[in-house]
Amino acid sequence: MNGSAEQFWEKLYAGREQATDRRVNIVLADVVTGLADVAAGDALDLGCAEGADSVWLATRGWNVVSVDISPTALRRAADRAAAAGVAGRIRTEQHDLAVSFPAGDFDLVTAQYLQTPLRFPREQVLAKAANAVRPGGLLLVVDHASVAPWSWNRDENPVFPTPQETMRSWQLEPEQWIPYRVEAAQREARGPAGETAIVTDNIIALRRS
């Protein structure tokens, strides 16, 4: 493990109470339920945090490998799965994705806000995520594309790539992928103190042919 990265995220999760009101990412729910021909199968949740997305998938029949760098986050994800009665459908794995990546291939690979203030080979990790998608499967990546008032990003003029620029950085073979949803979309976000703001997300949902 990369000690500094693990320590950073472990301190973040261990230093706060377990979130009991976390809900599935709305984009994940919309995309998965909107594709009628995508049957529940094997899913990989990269940066699963405390497991809200993983548990939502498991309750809908998916078998999920839930990955995070923080032991506390993974323990809470496992507790959430047990409380929801889907512990048998979720396997947690600790990975520093800059160093190691889960083995296997999947019908769904999801990476929700896999962004960090630390040095991180994000393009390479997401390229590996794409390679882990089975033919006929789905890759879903959702990124922050703006700065919320409560964000740790304090750059005066932050620059965010477009969804298309992000996709190009993965160097995918175009003939192997069918775009389902590639766009920047606004939503209302809620901060840690209950404050709200309109933010922008980059959404990339691709089917592997």
trRosetta pair geometry for C-beta under 8 A, 3 or more apart (Angstrom, degrees):
i j d omega theta_ij theta_ji phi_ij phi_ji
1 5 7.6 -135 172 69 85 97
1 6 4.8 30 161 -41 128 143
1 69 7.2 128 -147 -157 112 94
1 94 7.6 -28 -88 143 125 112
1 96 4.8 128 -143 -19 67 127
1 99 6.8 -170 -118 42 29 154
2 5 4.2 42 94 22 114 114
2 6 6.3 155 79 -14 59 88
2 96 4.6 162 16 -172 92 158
2 98 5.8 12 -23 67 144 125
2 99 5.9 178 -33 -32 93 125
3 6 5.9 -63 -143 42 28 106
3 7 5.8 25 162 -19 67 112
4 7 5.8 -56 -142 39 27 111
4 8 6.3 33 156 -26 62 106
4 118 6.9 164 121 -139 105 137
5 8 5.7 -52 -148 30 30 113
5 9 6.6 12 162 -4 64 107
5 69 6.0 -64 133 177 102 161
5 96 5.5 109 84 -135 135 116
5 98 6.8 147 -23 19 168 131
5 116 7.5 18 -137 178 102 158
5 118 5.5 168 -102 115 85 164
5 120 7.5 108 -112 -87 134 100
6 9 6.4 -66 -148 45 28 98
6 10 5.7 25 160 -18 68 116
6 69 5.3 -134 -102 163 68 106
6 70 7.2 155 -155 -89 65 52
6 96 6.2 -74 -57 -75 95 115
7 10 5.8 -57 -135 41 26 109
7 11 6.1 30 162 -22 63 108
8 11 6.2 -63 -156 33 21 109
8 12 6.7 22 150 -21 60 108
8 118 6.1 178 28 -51 169 137
9 12 5.4 -49 -149 32 37 117
9 13 6.4 24 159 -9 69 105
9 68 7.5 -156 150 170 144 97
9 69 5.0 89 55 82 151 110
9 70 4.3 -121 128 -61 104 108
9 73 7.2 -43 155 -14 109 133
10 13 6.2 -60 -145 43 31 100
10 14 5.6 20 163 -10 69 117
10 69 7.7 -100 -46 120 82 84
10 70 4.8 167 -85 -132 58 87
10 71 6.3 23 -115 30 112 83
10 72 6.0 119 -147 7 71 109
11 14 6.1 -58 -128 47 24 103
11 15 5.6 22 168 -22 61 121
12 15 6.3 -71 -149 36 15 108
12 16 7.2 -18 164 6 54 112
12 70 7.3 -90 60 -92 94 149
13 16 6.7 -83 -154 44 28 91
13 49 7.9 178 -96 -154 121 70
13 50 7.5 161 -137 -67 117 95
13 70 4.7 106 13 163 143 154
13 72 4.1 169 113 88 120 121
13 73 4.7 -111 -107 -55 162 84
13 76 7.4 -144 -176 5 123 136
14 70 7.8 -154 -29 -168 85 116
14 72 4.7 -170 -70 -50 77 162
16 19 7.9 18 126 -49 116 83
18 50 6.4 142 -153 -140 84 144
18 76 5.0 -179 -123 -132 115 130
18 79 7.7 -43 -141 77 159 140
19 22 4.5 76 117 -38 121 106
19 50 5.8 158 45 45 98 160
22 49 7.8 -158 -150 113 159 127
22 50 6.0 135 16 74 162 118
22 52 3.9 -121 129 -65 110 139
23 26 7.9 34 114 -59 113 75
23 52 6.0 103 133 -175 7 136
23 56 8.0 67 -180 -68 57 133
24 28 5.9 -114 170 76 100 116
24 29 4.9 102 113 -54 128 112
24 52 5.7 -162 -78 144 45 95
24 53 5.4 102 -136 -104 76 57
24 56 3.7 37 -81 -52 129 166
25 28 4.3 79 74 6 99 109
25 29 6.9 -179 88 -8 51 85
25 52 7.7 119 -25 100 67 113
25 53 5.7 -3 7 -86 97 115
25 112 5.0 -154 -44 -131 162 148
25 142 6.5 178 169 45 147 158
26 29 5.6 -55 -148 40 35 112
26 30 6.1 35 155 -21 68 107
26 187 7.3 161 54 -133 137 149
27 30 5.7 -55 -144 38 31 110
27 31 6.1 25 160 -16 67 109
27 112 7.8 158 61 -117 113 105
27 140 7.3 167 128 -178 104 122
27 142 5.1 132 68 -87 151 143
27 185 7.8 146 -94 61 119 141
27 201 7.0 -133 -46 120 146 154
27 203 5.6 -148 -149 -118 143 122
28 31 6.1 -60 -143 39 25 105
28 32 6.0 15 165 -11 65 114
28 53 5.6 27 79 -136 172 114
28 56 7.4 109 110 86 125 140
28 57 8.0 -70 160 -62 126 101
28 110 5.9 45 -116 -145 118 147
28 112 6.6 -51 -47 -75 123 128
28 140 6.3 122 -107 127 74 154
28 142 7.5 -96 -48 -12 82 137
29 32 6.3 -60 -138 41 23 103
29 33 6.0 6 169 -2 63 117
29 56 6.8 -70 -84 162 97 147
30 33 6.5 -69 -141 47 20 98
30 34 5.6 18 162 -24 62 122
31 34 5.7 -63 -139 38 23 112
31 35 6.6 11 166 -13 62 108
31 138 7.3 158 147 175 118 144
31 140 5.6 148 89 -108 161 136
31 180 7.1 97 -147 115 104 134
31 181 6.4 -121 -104 24 108 140
31 205 5.0 -158 -134 -113 140 151
32 35 6.6 -64 -150 35 25 100
32 38 6.7 -110 -150 92 61 134
32 57 7.3 -129 -131 -106 169 88
32 60 7.6 110 138 95 134 159
32 108 7.2 22 -106 -123 108 151
32 138 7.7 169 -98 84 70 160
32 140 8.0 -63 -54 -37 85 158
35 38 4.1 38 112 3 119 117
35 138 6.8 170 37 -78 170 145
35 180 7.1 -24 -81 -150 121 151
35 207 7.9 157 -132 -80 144 118
38 107 7.2 145 -165 160 92 111
38 108 7.3 82 178 -71 129 109
38 137 7.9 86 -135 -138 107 44
38 138 5.9 2 -121 -26 146 131
39 107 7.7 -60 75 -180 67 157
40 57 7.8 151 -135 -178 101 78
40 60 5.8 -168 -91 126 132 81
40 61 3.5 98 102 97 169 106
40 62 4.7 -122 -158 -67 96 63
41 62 6.7 0 57 -127 30 76
41 63 7.3 -54 153 32 36 90
41 106 7.6 150 108 -172 104 61
41 107 3.5 71 71 5 130 154
41 108 7.1 142 62 -3 91 91
41 137 7.8 -101 66 -107 139 101
42 62 7.3 125 -121 -167 13 82
42 63 5.2 -31 -107 72 64 99
42 64 7.9 158 -163 -86 50 31
42 65 7.6 24 -178 -8 93 98
42 104 7.5 -95 153 149 146 130
42 105 7.9 91 89 106 134 50
42 106 4.7 -122 111 -133 95 72
42 107 5.3 117 51 9 65 92
42 108 7.5 -176 97 32 45 74
43 54 7.8 176 102 -126 123 68
43 57 5.2 -74 50 169 165 154
43 62 4.5 16 -4 176 125 132
43 63 6.9 159 22 77 76 44
43 64 4.7 -23 73 -106 103 76
43 65 7.2 -166 96 27 53 67
43 106 5.9 91 -126 -174 20 125
43 107 6.7 -54 -72 65 61 82
43 108 4.2 -16 -114 71 89 106
43 109 7.4 172 -160 -80 60 33
43 110 6.8 3 -174 4 107 106
44 64 7.5 157 -90 -157 21 64
44 65 5.0 -13 -113 63 70 104
44 67 6.9 12 -174 -5 86 120
44 102 6.1 -175 -137 69 124 145
44 104 7.8 168 -72 86 124 106
44 106 4.5 -137 -12 -34 102 167
44 108 7.1 -174 28 98 63 60
44 109 4.6 -5 61 -115 108 75
44 110 7.1 172 87 27 59 63
44 129 7.5 -163 99 -140 130 84
44 132 6.1 -15 21 129 160 140
45 48 4.3 71 119 -92 115 102
45 53 5.6 162 -136 97 133 113
45 54 4.7 -117 16 -77 164 93
45 57 7.2 -167 -60 15 123 146
45 64 5.7 17 -8 -171 114 114
45 65 7.0 -178 26 86 71 52
45 66 4.9 -8 62 -115 117 65
45 67 6.5 174 86 24 61 75
45 110 5.5 -11 -113 67 63 102
46 67 5.3 -15 -117 66 50 121
46 97 6.7 57 -161 -87 112 148
46 109 7.0 29 -15 -177 112 88
46 110 6.9 -171 24 91 79 49
46 111 4.3 -18 67 -98 118 87
46 114 5.9 0 117 -88 109 138
46 125 7.7 150 -176 159 148 112
46 129 6.1 -70 -21 -103 155 124
47 67 7.0 -9 -27 93 31 84
47 68 6.1 79 -137 -105 32 76
47 97 7.8 -53 -53 -17 87 142
47 111 6.2 69 27 -149 113 73
47 112 6.7 -143 88 58 110 65
47 113 7.1 -134 120 81 143 66
47 114 4.6 180 -6 -102 150 85
48 51 5.6 30 153 -89 111 54
48 53 6.6 -133 -143 57 75 102
48 54 5.1 19 -151 -34 127 125
48 66 4.0 24 -58 -167 173 91
48 67 5.9 124 -12 51 105 41
48 68 5.1 -100 45 -45 80 103
48 73 7.2 148 84 146 78 114
48 74 7.6 77 70 -98 117 67
48 77 5.6 47 122 -107 123 153
48 92 7.6 -126 59 -123 150 87
49 52 7.2 -13 83 13 112 90
49 68 6.3 145 -59 -100 22 139
49 73 5.3 -100 -162 -157 35 125
49 77 7.3 133 100 -70 42 112
50 73 5.6 -106 -72 -151 57 74
50 76 4.3 -42 -138 111 92 124
50 77 5.5 -174 -174 -68 33 71
50 80 6.4 101 154 -26 84 142
51 54 4.6 -62 -154 48 74 116
51 55 5.3 72 145 -26 96 100
51 66 5.9 13 -110 -154 90 155
51 73 7.8 155 -28 168 81 76
51 76 6.6 -166 8 110 113 74
51 77 2.8 138 -53 -135 122 82
51 78 7.4 -177 -65 -27 158 31
51 80 4.5 168 84 57 128 135
51 81 6.2 -91 173 -41 147 89
51 90 7.3 50 -148 -164 123 156
52 55 6.2 -59 -147 37 25 106
52 56 6.4 27 155 -20 61 108
52 80 7.2 -78 -77 168 48 161
53 56 5.6 -55 -149 35 32 113
53 57 6.4 30 154 -17 66 105
53 110 6.6 -134 156 109 144 146
53 112 6.3 159 -48 0 158 146
54 57 5.9 -58 -153 37 30 109
54 58 6.2 28 153 -19 66 109
54 64 4.6 158 -153 138 88 154
54 66 4.2 2 -101 -91 157 121
54 77 6.0 42 50 -166 142 117
54 81 7.0 -47 115 -76 110 111
54 90 5.5 83 156 -124 119 125
55 58 5.5 -53 -143 38 34 112
55 59 6.3 35 158 -21 66 104
55 77 7.6 -158 -40 -162 99 73
55 80 5.2 -92 -56 131 145 109
55 81 5.4 -151 -97 -90 94 64
55 84 5.0 114 -165 17 119 161
55 86 6.2 140 -145 58 71 133
55 90 7.1 -29 -85 -60 59 149
56 59 6.1 -56 -150 34 28 109
56 60 6.9 10 154 -4 60 111
57 60 5.9 -75 -158 46 33 102
57 62 3.9 -43 161 52 97 140
57 64 5.2 108 89 -71 126 130
57 108 7.5 -157 -137 85 139 147
58 61 7.8 161 -170 23 31 9
58 62 5.8 -88 -83 69 38 79
58 63 7.5 61 -114 -106 81 27
58 64 5.4 -87 -64 5 94 122
58 81 6.4 30 53 -132 166 101
58 84 7.2 111 86 102 117 132
58 86 3.8 124 132 157 124 143
58 89 3.9 143 -148 98 105 128
58 90 5.2 -53 -75 -51 148 99
59 84 6.0 -82 -70 164 113 127
59 86 5.6 -105 -69 -53 62 147
61 89 7.8 -142 -162 -134 20 149
62 89 6.8 104 92 171 50 123
62 108 7.0 -45 -134 39 138 134
63 89 5.2 -122 -110 -159 57 76
63 90 7.9 -167 -161 -73 50 35
63 91 8.0 23 173 0 87 99
64 89 6.3 53 16 140 85 84
64 90 4.9 -12 69 -111 101 74
64 91 7.3 -177 95 30 54 64
65 91 5.3 -24 -111 71 65 97
65 92 8.0 139 -166 -105 53 18
65 93 6.0 1 -176 5 98 120
65 102 5.5 128 139 -163 145 158
65 104 7.4 136 -22 59 157 137
65 106 7.5 -115 27 -88 114 133
66 74 7.0 151 112 -128 106 80
66 77 5.3 -163 140 153 152 150
66 90 5.6 13 -11 -168 122 103
66 91 7.0 170 21 82 77 41
66 92 4.9 -35 74 -103 101 67
66 93 7.2 153 76 22 48 69
67 92 7.7 155 -83 -160 32 57
67 93 5.2 -22 -101 72 79 92
67 94 7.7 140 -152 -113 64 15
67 95 5.1 -17 -163 29 112 115
67 97 7.3 85 144 -69 131 106
67 102 5.7 -115 -76 -40 137 124
68 73 4.5 -87 126 96 160 130
68 74 5.3 -165 54 -60 110 87
68 77 7.2 151 3 -17 133 143
68 92 7.6 -32 25 -160 92 101
68 94 6.8 -38 79 -117 59 60
68 95 7.7 128 70 44 12 69
69 73 7.9 47 60 40 50 132
69 94 6.6 78 -139 -164 29 80
69 95 6.6 -71 -85 87 67 42
69 96 5.2 63 -119 -91 114 62
69 97 7.4 -95 -61 -6 106 78
70 73 3.8 77 80 6 113 109
70 74 6.6 175 92 -9 61 83
70 94 7.9 -141 60 -128 18 100
71 74 5.7 -59 -147 40 33 110
71 75 6.2 35 155 -21 68 105
71 94 6.3 -8 -83 -97 69 139
72 75 5.7 -53 -145 35 31 111
72 76 6.4 28 156 -15 64 107
73 76 5.9 -61 -151 40 29 109
73 77 6.3 33 151 -23 65 105
74 77 5.4 -49 -145 33 34 114
74 78 6.4 35 154 -18 65 102
74 92 4.3 126 -164 177 104 138
74 93 7.8 -144 -127 55 138 16
74 94 5.9 -82 -31 -75 160 86
75 78 5.7 -53 -151 36 32 111
75 79 6.4 33 150 -19 64 105
76 79 5.4 -49 -145 36 36 114
76 80 6.3 40 153 -22 66 102
77 80 5.7 -52 -149 34 31 113
77 81 6.5 33 151 -20 64 104
77 90 7.2 -139 147 160 100 143
77 92 5.8 135 84 -95 122 126
78 81 5.6 -52 -149 34 33 113
78 82 6.4 34 153 -19 65 104
78 87 6.9 54 -167 -130 73 96
78 90 7.1 -171 -110 106 59 121
78 92 5.4 -76 -61 -16 102 139
79 82 5.7 -53 -149 36 32 111
79 83 6.3 32 153 -19 65 106
80 83 5.7 -55 -148 37 31 111
80 84 6.3 20 155 -11 65 111
81 84 5.9 -65 -148 44 29 104
81 86 5.2 -94 -163 81 81 80
81 87 4.7 117 124 -92 103 56
81 89 7.4 -152 -160 62 119 79
81 90 4.3 -112 -118 39 155 144
82 85 7.7 43 -179 -70 31 25
82 87 4.4 32 -87 -66 66 123
86 89 4.6 -45 180 38 92 116
86 90 6.2 73 123 -14 93 106
87 90 6.3 -77 -146 45 33 97
93 102 5.7 113 79 -98 156 107
95 99 7.5 -162 -175 67 76 84
95 100 4.9 -123 -143 86 98 95
95 101 6.6 90 -171 -103 150 25
95 102 6.4 -107 -39 -49 153 75
96 99 4.5 39 86 23 104 110
96 100 6.5 77 59 28 66 83
97 100 7.3 -84 -113 71 31 48
97 101 6.2 59 -142 -92 74 75
97 114 7.8 -21 49 -166 162 126
97 120 7.8 44 77 -162 98 106
97 125 4.7 60 146 -131 120 131
98 120 5.8 -115 -72 -138 118 66
98 121 5.5 119 -127 22 84 95
98 125 7.1 -57 -80 -66 49 121
101 125 7.3 178 -94 -138 115 75
101 128 5.0 -86 -128 154 163 148
101 132 7.7 -144 159 -58 120 134
102 132 7.4 61 79 -129 93 153
104 132 7.0 54 96 -154 58 104
105 132 5.4 -171 -121 -169 58 57
105 133 7.0 14 -165 116 91 4
105 134 4.8 109 143 -67 116 83
105 137 7.8 -167 162 -6 94 159
106 109 5.3 117 74 -62 129 82
106 132 5.6 25 18 144 99 97
106 133 6.4 -50 70 -109 77 46
106 134 6.4 -151 79 -11 23 95
106 137 6.3 125 108 -156 58 155
107 133 7.8 51 -155 -153 14 70
107 134 5.7 -30 -86 39 51 121
107 136 7.4 -32 -136 101 84 89
107 137 4.4 -156 -153 -114 39 105
107 138 7.1 26 152 21 63 80
108 133 7.8 17 -122 -123 14 92
108 137 6.1 -147 -61 -169 38 99
108 138 5.0 -2 -112 63 75 97
108 140 7.1 -2 -167 7 92 109
109 129 4.9 165 150 -177 139 88
109 130 7.4 -154 71 -83 147 27
109 132 5.3 108 -80 86 145 107
109 133 5.2 -104 7 -73 118 89
109 137 7.3 64 -4 143 85 127
109 138 7.5 -169 32 96 60 56
109 139 5.2 -10 64 -115 100 71
109 140 7.3 175 90 30 53 66
110 140 4.6 -7 -113 68 80 105
110 141 7.8 177 -155 -76 46 41
111 114 4.3 -35 177 -19 107 133
111 126 6.4 -122 46 -108 165 89
111 129 5.7 -43 -33 -125 131 165
111 140 7.4 175 31 95 58 60
111 141 4.9 -1 64 -114 101 78
111 142 7.5 -176 95 31 58 60
112 140 7.9 3 -68 120 78 100
112 142 5.0 6 -128 53 66 109
113 142 6.3 -27 -40 100 65 87
113 143 6.6 126 -104 -127 47 36
113 144 5.9 56 -127 -30 94 89
114 122 6.8 150 116 -139 99 101
114 125 7.1 -136 147 108 140 133
114 126 7.3 158 77 -74 140 98
114 141 7.5 -67 22 -144 114 92
114 143 7.7 -59 43 -97 67 80
115 122 7.2 18 -106 -110 59 145
115 143 6.3 94 -46 -146 123 86
115 144 5.8 -88 28 26 157 107
116 120 4.9 83 54 -17 124 149
116 122 8.0 -179 27 -74 93 112
117 152 5.6 -72 -52 111 139 127
117 153 7.2 -165 -92 -80 100 67
120 125 7.4 -29 163 -8 94 140
121 124 4.2 -13 147 36 114 119
121 125 5.9 129 97 -25 78 91
122 125 5.7 -58 -146 37 31 111
122 126 6.2 23 161 -13 68 107
123 126 6.1 -60 -147 41 28 105
123 127 6.3 32 152 -22 64 106
123 169 4.2 -94 -129 149 122 117
123 170 6.4 -152 -168 -78 78 54
124 127 5.5 -51 -148 34 33 114
124 128 6.6 35 152 -18 63 101
125 128 5.7 -53 -156 34 34 112
125 129 6.6 40 144 -24 64 102
126 129 5.0 -41 -147 29 42 120
126 130 6.6 47 152 -21 65 96
126 141 6.2 37 -141 -103 124 146
126 166 7.7 -32 109 173 166 97
126 169 7.7 57 69 96 126 103
126 170 5.6 -88 109 -93 100 113
127 130 5.7 -48 -153 32 35 112
127 131 6.6 34 149 -18 64 105
127 169 7.9 -113 -55 123 104 71
127 170 4.4 168 -88 -151 78 77
127 171 6.5 12 -117 44 129 87
127 172 7.7 -161 -128 -64 80 75
128 131 5.5 -55 -148 37 36 113
128 132 6.5 37 152 -24 66 105
129 132 5.8 -59 -154 31 32 112
129 133 7.5 42 148 -33 60 95
129 139 6.5 114 131 -140 98 112
129 141 7.4 111 102 -75 150 110
130 133 6.0 -44 -164 9 40 115
130 139 5.4 5 -109 -103 68 159
130 170 5.6 89 -7 177 148 139
130 172 5.9 -100 168 -93 159 112
130 177 7.9 -34 -158 -84 119 133
130 206 7.7 5 -125 72 103 137
130 208 7.9 143 -171 -81 76 116
133 137 4.3 -160 -174 89 86 122
133 138 6.9 -143 -144 65 126 17
133 139 5.0 -78 -61 -58 150 95
133 208 4.7 157 120 -26 118 140
134 137 4.2 97 56 -23 73 128
134 208 6.8 169 97 70 33 140
135 208 5.5 -118 -120 118 36 107
135 209 6.8 -27 -149 114 86 29
136 207 7.2 -22 -159 -175 29 98
136 208 6.5 -35 17 78 21 84
136 209 7.8 47 -66 -144 47 20
137 207 7.4 172 92 -150 29 61
137 208 5.2 10 55 32 73 115
138 180 7.4 -18 -133 5 103 152
138 205 6.7 -10 -169 -168 104 87
138 206 7.2 153 -154 81 56 44
138 207 5.8 -31 -97 -99 69 64
138 208 7.6 -139 -70 3 23 82
139 177 7.9 -38 30 -131 125 117
139 204 7.4 -24 116 122 97 95
139 205 7.2 169 87 -148 56 40
139 206 4.7 -6 56 58 103 94
139 208 7.0 81 -16 -42 101 97
140 203 8.0 -23 -161 -165 83 80
140 204 7.3 158 -151 89 38 60
140 205 5.0 4 -107 -107 80 82
141 166 7.3 -153 111 140 141 136
141 202 7.8 -13 116 110 92 95
141 203 7.8 156 87 -156 57 36
141 204 4.5 -3 58 60 98 107
141 205 7.9 -167 29 -70 58 46
142 201 5.5 -6 -171 -179 96 125
142 202 7.1 162 -155 83 45 56
142 203 5.5 -3 -109 -107 82 68
142 204 7.6 -166 -73 28 41 67
143 160 7.5 163 129 -165 120 116
143 166 6.7 -168 -2 -100 153 161
143 201 6.6 146 73 -163 45 69
143 202 4.3 -5 56 54 102 105
143 204 7.9 28 -2 3 102 104
144 147 7.6 69 161 -87 124 43
144 148 7.8 -89 -143 -12 125 94
144 151 7.7 125 -170 -114 156 137
144 160 7.3 -117 115 -118 68 139
144 199 7.1 -47 -143 170 85 128
144 200 7.9 89 -173 83 52 63
144 201 6.7 -54 -107 -110 32 65
144 202 7.8 6 81 15 14 87
145 160 4.5 151 -148 137 61 153
145 184 5.5 -106 95 -134 168 107
145 199 7.9 134 59 162 66 83
145 200 4.3 -71 82 112 101 100
145 201 5.8 127 12 -145 102 12
145 202 4.4 112 -57 -32 125 88
146 160 6.9 -86 -62 -5 39 154
146 199 4.9 -169 71 -157 114 71
146 200 4.0 91 -14 33 118 93
147 151 4.8 -119 -164 41 79 151
147 153 4.9 -119 -120 83 115 121
147 155 7.6 -158 -73 54 152 86
147 158 5.5 113 -42 29 126 148
147 199 7.9 -139 77 -128 12 103
148 151 4.7 124 57 -38 75 99
148 189 5.6 -81 -101 85 136 142
148 191 6.4 171 153 -83 131 102
148 197 5.2 145 -144 67 84 137
148 199 5.2 -36 -74 -82 92 131
149 191 6.9 -59 69 -67 90 149
149 195 6.9 -64 69 120 127 141
149 197 5.5 158 1 -58 101 154
150 191 3.9 117 0 -140 151 130
150 192 6.1 -178 173 15 152 90
150 193 7.3 180 -100 16 142 95
150 195 6.7 145 -42 63 124 123
150 197 8.0 -179 3 6 89 134
151 154 7.9 -173 102 -56 86 54
153 158 5.7 34 160 -85 129 148
155 158 4.2 113 78 -72 124 81
160 200 8.0 162 76 91 159 117
160 202 7.2 -167 157 -31 120 125
161 165 3.8 -128 -172 91 108 124
161 166 4.9 138 104 -55 127 78
161 169 7.4 -6 -177 -20 173 131
161 202 7.6 13 90 -75 73 167
162 165 4.6 98 49 5 77 101
162 166 7.0 -138 92 -4 42 85
162 184 7.0 -80 -144 -45 73 120
162 202 7.1 156 -175 -117 34 127
163 166 5.6 -55 -150 36 33 113
163 167 6.4 34 153 -20 66 105
163 182 5.0 168 131 -175 139 82
163 183 6.4 -4 0 0 157 7
163 184 6.3 -155 -21 -52 107 73
163 202 4.5 174 -75 -165 83 104
163 203 6.7 -27 -100 59 138 40
163 204 5.2 167 -159 -70 106 95
164 167 5.7 -52 -149 35 32 112
164 168 6.5 34 153 -21 64 104
164 182 6.9 80 -70 162 70 127
165 168 5.7 -52 -149 33 33 112
165 169 6.8 38 152 -26 63 101
166 169 5.8 -53 -158 25 33 114
166 170 7.5 32 149 -21 61 99
166 202 6.3 114 0 142 149 151
166 204 6.4 -128 92 -42 124 147
167 170 6.0 -56 -165 24 40 110
167 172 6.8 -54 180 18 85 122
167 182 7.1 -13 -43 -135 144 131
167 204 6.0 173 -70 -134 100 140
167 206 7.9 122 -123 -54 119 138
168 171 7.5 39 173 -69 47 47
172 176 6.7 -128 173 64 96 108
172 177 5.5 14 151 -11 140 143
172 206 7.9 -30 -164 164 174 169
173 176 4.4 62 83 4 102 116
173 177 7.3 140 80 -5 60 94
174 177 6.5 -85 -152 46 34 94
175 209 7.2 -81 150 49 58 142
176 208 6.1 -11 158 -152 87 78
176 209 5.6 -150 -160 42 39 94
177 206 4.6 -9 -168 -179 113 126
177 207 7.0 143 -159 74 58 46
177 208 6.1 -35 -100 -105 67 53
177 209 6.7 -131 -67 -5 15 92
178 206 6.7 142 67 -165 44 69
178 207 4.3 -20 60 63 102 100
178 208 7.8 -157 17 -70 82 7
178 209 5.7 101 -27 -60 102 98
179 182 4.9 -50 -155 -14 123 121
179 205 7.6 92 -166 82 58 62
179 206 5.9 -42 -103 -107 46 78
180 205 4.3 -66 72 112 108 102
180 206 6.4 -179 10 -100 89 22
180 207 5.6 90 -44 -22 114 95
181 203 5.6 -33 128 127 108 116
181 204 7.6 175 95 -146 69 17
181 205 4.1 32 47 39 92 117
182 203 7.1 -163 -128 97 25 70
182 204 5.5 29 -115 -119 79 66
182 205 7.2 -139 -60 38 59 61
182 206 7.7 41 -66 -67 106 85
183 202 7.8 -172 102 -149 33 52
183 203 5.5 -4 61 56 72 102
184 200 5.5 9 179 -179 104 114
184 201 7.1 169 -153 85 57 41
184 202 5.5 -31 -98 -97 75 63
184 203 7.4 162 -97 15 23 78
185 200 7.1 154 79 -153 29 66
185 201 5.5 -21 63 61 81 90
185 203 5.7 9 10 -5 116 125
186 198 5.6 10 -174 -178 115 101
186 199 7.0 161 -147 85 67 32
186 200 5.4 -40 -92 -96 68 68
186 201 7.8 157 -98 16 20 74
187 198 7.3 169 86 -148 26 62
187 199 6.4 -25 63 63 74 79
187 201 6.3 10 11 -3 115 115
188 196 5.6 4 -179 -173 102 116
188 197 7.4 161 -152 82 62 25
188 198 5.9 -42 -96 -94 61 62
188 199 7.9 107 -135 18 17 77
189 196 6.7 158 81 -151 43 63
189 197 5.8 -22 60 64 92 76
189 198 7.6 130 13 -124 81 14
189 199 4.6 7 -4 11 130 125
190 194 6.5 -24 -172 -146 104 35
190 195 7.2 151 -157 79 57 38
190 196 5.4 -30 -99 -95 65 77
191 194 6.9 -32 71 41 74 16
191 195 4.3 -4 40 60 121 89
191 196 7.2 -150 3 -74 84 27
191 197 7.1 47 -36 5 108 105
